[in-house]
């Protein structure tokens, strides 16, 4: 049974402050099964990486980002290695102006400092000064741009068979035509249905799956050479190039920047 990140009433009840936050660091990995709550949740990692299963998508949340989960959205959470993270919970009536769909966002220094401040509060009604700080978090979420850190799951059973096989072995470099034959589809049908059901081409979906898995492995401290081989890249340079294009930095620099994030005491 995972320890509570925050008092349960500040997650489920419309009573109390319209916005509450908490930070938590624990030595073991954190995992919560599928659940939902009446308040919207903005969640991020302080270090390492958190993955979120939400609807028919899988989201990966590195320490540089956060994920917004609207009220009543069923989701599950898992950390890779020891958990160090934060969450903000916003009452449902204050979520009307916020995104209606889940989204990953890039955190700003202003957002993180505001969350740190709110996480020290006792969870009672906010005074005027506290309300202004809480509104900063809301404003930062409203102003944020959506980031691509999710992986959509198709519905067609034949496509699901392909994506499940790929997810279990991302080093499998079979071409689209070979996968189509394996699943009993015409290549053109496979290509068309992939785009219509996921919004991505087959090649884009596979690269996104590899990127998200790479983030998980980097967070676990797996050597870059091992990651490149596990993901089916012919050489380390090709993997590093893909990672740099997607994340704006190399795996080594990404991990170094992440490890410099200050730790916090359990909340």
C-alpha positions as CSV (number, residue, x, y, z in Angstrom):
1,X,0.0,0.0,0.0
2,X,1.7,3.2,-1.1
3,X,1.9,6.0,1.4
4,X,-0.4,9.0,0.8
5,X,1.3,11.8,-1.2
6,X,-1.2,14.2,0.4
7,X,-4.1,14.1,2.8
8,X,-6.9,12.1,1.1
9,X,-9.5,14.9,1.6
10,X,-7.4,17.3,-0.4
11,X,-7.7,14.8,-3.3
12,X,-11.3,13.8,-3.2
13,X,-13.3,16.6,-1.5
14,X,-14.5,19.8,-3.0
15,X,-14.2,21.3,0.5
16,X,-11.0,23.1,1.7
17,X,-8.6,25.1,-0.4
18,X,-9.2,25.2,-4.1
19,X,-5.6,24.2,-4.7
20,X,-3.3,22.0,-2.6
21,X,0.1,20.6,-3.3
22,X,2.6,18.1,-1.9
23,X,6.1,16.8,-2.5
24,X,7.3,13.4,-1.5
25,X,10.6,11.5,-1.6
26,X,10.7,7.8,-0.7
27,X,13.5,5.3,-1.0
28,X,11.4,2.7,-2.8
29,X,9.6,2.8,-6.2
30,X,6.0,4.0,-6.1
31,X,3.1,2.3,-7.9
32,X,-0.6,3.0,-7.7
33,X,-3.2,1.0,-9.5
34,X,-5.9,2.5,-11.7
35,X,-8.0,5.1,-9.9
36,X,-9.6,8.5,-10.3
37,X,-10.6,11.5,-8.2
38,X,-12.8,14.5,-8.3
39,X,-10.0,17.0,-8.3
40,X,-7.7,17.6,-11.3
41,X,-4.1,16.7,-10.8
42,X,-0.9,18.2,-12.1
43,X,1.9,15.7,-11.4
44,X,5.7,15.8,-12.0
45,X,8.9,14.1,-10.9
46,X,11.6,15.8,-8.9
47,X,14.1,13.3,-10.1
48,X,14.1,10.1,-12.1
49,X,11.0,9.3,-14.1
50,X,7.3,8.5,-13.6
51,X,5.0,6.7,-16.1
52,X,1.3,7.2,-16.2
53,X,-1.3,4.9,-17.8
54,X,-4.3,7.0,-18.8
55,X,-7.2,6.0,-21.0
56,X,-5.6,4.3,-24.0
57,X,-2.3,6.1,-23.8
58,X,0.9,5.5,-21.9
59,X,2.7,8.7,-20.7
60,X,6.3,9.1,-19.6
61,X,7.0,12.1,-17.3
62,X,10.7,13.0,-16.9
63,X,11.8,15.5,-14.2
64,X,11.7,18.3,-16.7
65,X,8.0,17.9,-17.4
66,X,4.6,17.4,-15.7
67,X,1.3,15.8,-16.7
68,X,-2.1,17.3,-16.3
69,X,-4.9,14.8,-15.4
70,X,-8.4,16.4,-15.5
71,X,-11.0,15.4,-12.9
72,X,-12.4,11.9,-13.0
73,X,-9.8,10.6,-15.5
74,X,-8.9,7.0,-14.6
75,X,-5.1,6.6,-14.4
76,X,-2.3,4.5,-12.8
77,X,1.2,5.7,-11.8
78,X,4.6,4.0,-11.6
79,X,8.0,5.4,-10.8
80,X,11.3,3.9,-12.0
81,X,13.5,3.5,-9.0
82,X,13.0,5.5,-5.8
83,X,10.2,8.0,-6.0
84,X,10.7,11.8,-5.7
85,X,7.9,13.8,-7.0
86,X,5.1,16.4,-6.6
87,X,1.5,16.8,-7.2
88,X,-1.0,19.7,-7.3
89,X,-4.7,19.0,-6.8
90,X,-7.3,21.5,-8.0
91,X,-11.0,21.5,-7.1
92,X,-13.3,20.5,-10.0
93,X,-15.1,23.8,-10.3
94,X,-11.7,25.6,-10.8
95,X,-10.8,23.1,-13.6
96,X,-13.4,24.5,-16.1
97,X,-10.8,26.9,-17.6
98,X,-8.1,24.2,-17.6
99,X,-7.4,21.7,-20.4
100,X,-10.2,19.2,-20.8
101,X,-7.9,16.5,-22.0
102,X,-4.7,15.1,-20.4
103,X,-1.5,16.7,-21.5
104,X,2.2,16.7,-20.8
105,X,3.8,20.1,-20.3
106,X,7.3,21.4,-19.7
107,X,7.7,22.8,-16.2
108,X,9.0,26.3,-15.7
109,X,11.1,27.6,-12.8
110,X,8.2,29.8,-11.8
111,X,5.8,26.8,-11.7
112,X,8.2,24.7,-9.7
113,X,8.9,27.4,-7.1
114,X,5.2,28.1,-6.7
115,X,4.5,24.3,-6.2
116,X,7.4,24.2,-3.6
117,X,5.8,27.0,-1.7
118,X,2.3,25.6,-1.7
119,X,3.6,22.2,-0.6
120,X,4.6,23.7,2.7
121,X,1.1,24.9,3.5
122,X,-1.2,23.0,6.0
123,X,-4.1,22.4,3.6
124,X,-6.6,24.9,5.0
125,X,-8.4,27.8,3.3
126,X,-6.0,30.2,1.6
127,X,-5.4,33.8,2.6
128,X,-5.0,36.5,0.0
129,X,-1.2,36.1,-0.3
130,X,-1.5,32.3,-0.7
131,X,-4.3,32.7,-3.2
132,X,-2.1,34.8,-5.4
133,X,0.7,32.1,-5.4
134,X,-1.8,29.4,-6.1
135,X,-3.2,31.3,-9.0
136,X,0.3,31.4,-10.5
137,X,0.2,27.6,-10.8
138,X,-3.2,27.8,-12.5
139,X,-1.9,30.5,-14.9
140,X,1.2,28.5,-15.7
141,X,-0.9,25.5,-16.6
142,X,-3.3,27.6,-18.8
143,X,-0.3,29.1,-20.6
144,X,1.5,25.9,-21.1
145,X,2.1,24.2,-24.5
146,X,1.3,20.5,-24.9
147,X,4.4,18.3,-25.2
148,X,4.5,14.9,-26.9
149,X,5.3,12.4,-24.2
150,X,2.5,9.9,-24.7
151,X,2.0,6.8,-26.8
152,X,-1.5,6.1,-28.1
153,X,-2.8,2.6,-28.3
154,X,-4.8,1.5,-31.4
155,X,-8.2,-0.3,-31.2
156,X,-8.0,-2.7,-34.2
157,X,-7.1,-6.1,-32.8
158,X,-4.6,-6.6,-35.6
159,X,-2.8,-3.4,-34.9
160,X,-2.9,-4.1,-31.1
161,X,-1.2,-7.4,-31.9
162,X,1.6,-5.5,-33.7
163,X,2.0,-2.8,-31.1
164,X,2.1,-5.4,-28.2
165,X,4.7,-7.4,-30.0
166,X,6.8,-4.3,-30.7
167,X,6.4,-3.1,-27.1
168,X,7.8,-6.4,-25.8
169,X,10.8,-6.2,-28.2
170,X,11.6,-2.8,-29.4
171,X,14.8,-4.1,-31.1
172,X,12.6,-5.8,-33.7
173,X,13.4,-3.9,-36.9
174,X,10.9,-5.6,-39.2
175,X,9.6,-3.2,-41.9
176,X,5.9,-2.2,-42.1
177,X,5.4,-4.6,-45.0
178,X,6.7,-7.5,-42.9
179,X,4.5,-6.6,-39.9
180,X,1.5,-6.4,-42.2
181,X,2.1,-9.9,-43.5
182,X,2.6,-11.1,-40.0
183,X,-0.7,-9.6,-38.8
184,X,-2.7,-10.6,-41.9
185,X,-3.1,-7.1,-43.3
186,X,-2.3,-5.4,-46.6
187,X,0.6,-2.9,-46.1
188,X,-1.5,0.0,-47.3
189,X,-4.4,-0.9,-44.9
190,X,-1.9,-1.1,-42.0
191,X,-0.4,2.2,-42.9
192,X,-3.8,3.9,-43.2
193,X,-5.3,2.4,-40.0
194,X,-2.2,3.3,-38.0
195,X,-2.6,7.0,-38.8
196,X,-6.4,7.0,-38.3
197,X,-6.3,5.2,-34.9
198,X,-3.1,6.7,-33.4
199,X,-2.5,10.0,-35.3
200,X,1.0,8.6,-36.1
201,X,2.5,6.7,-38.9
202,X,3.9,3.3,-38.1
203,X,7.5,4.6,-38.2
204,X,6.5,7.5,-35.9
205,X,4.8,5.2,-33.4
206,X,7.8,2.9,-33.2
207,X,10.2,5.8,-32.7
208,X,8.0,7.3,-30.0
209,X,7.8,3.9,-28.3
210,X,11.6,3.7,-28.4
211,X,12.0,7.2,-27.0
212,X,9.7,6.6,-24.1
213,X,11.4,3.4,-23.3
214,X,14.8,5.1,-23.6
215,X,13.7,7.7,-21.0
216,X,12.7,4.9,-18.6
217,X,16.1,3.1,-19.1
218,X,18.1,6.3,-18.8
219,X,16.3,7.1,-15.5
220,X,17.2,3.6,-14.3
221,X,20.9,4.3,-15.0
222,X,21.2,1.7,-17.8
223,X,24.4,2.3,-19.9
224,X,23.7,4.1,-23.2
225,X,25.3,1.3,-25.3
226,X,22.9,-1.2,-23.7
227,X,19.9,1.0,-24.3
228,X,20.9,1.5,-28.0
229,X,21.1,-2.3,-28.5
230,X,17.9,-3.0,-26.6
231,X,16.0,-0.5,-28.8
232,X,17.3,-1.9,-32.1
233,X,19.8,0.8,-33.1
234,X,22.7,-0.3,-35.2
235,X,25.1,1.9,-33.2
236,X,25.2,4.2,-30.2
237,X,25.5,7.4,-32.4
238,X,22.2,6.7,-34.1
239,X,20.5,6.3,-30.8
240,X,22.1,9.5,-29.3
241,X,21.0,11.4,-32.5
242,X,17.4,10.3,-32.1
243,X,17.4,11.2,-28.4
244,X,19.0,14.6,-29.0
245,X,16.4,15.5,-31.7
246,X,13.5,14.5,-29.4
247,X,14.8,15.9,-26.0
248,X,17.1,18.6,-27.1
249,X,20.1,17.0,-25.3
250,X,22.1,13.8,-25.1
251,X,21.2,11.0,-22.7
252,X,24.3,11.7,-20.6
253,X,23.5,15.4,-20.2
254,X,19.9,14.7,-19.6
255,X,20.7,12.3,-16.8
256,X,23.3,14.7,-15.4
257,X,20.8,17.6,-15.4
258,X,18.2,15.4,-13.8
259,X,20.6,14.3,-10.9
260,X,21.3,18.0,-10.1
261,X,17.7,18.6,-9.2
262,X,17.5,19.3,-5.4
263,X,16.0,16.7,-3.2
264,X,13.2,17.4,-0.7
265,X,12.2,15.9,2.5
266,X,9.1,13.6,2.5
267,X,5.8,15.6,2.7
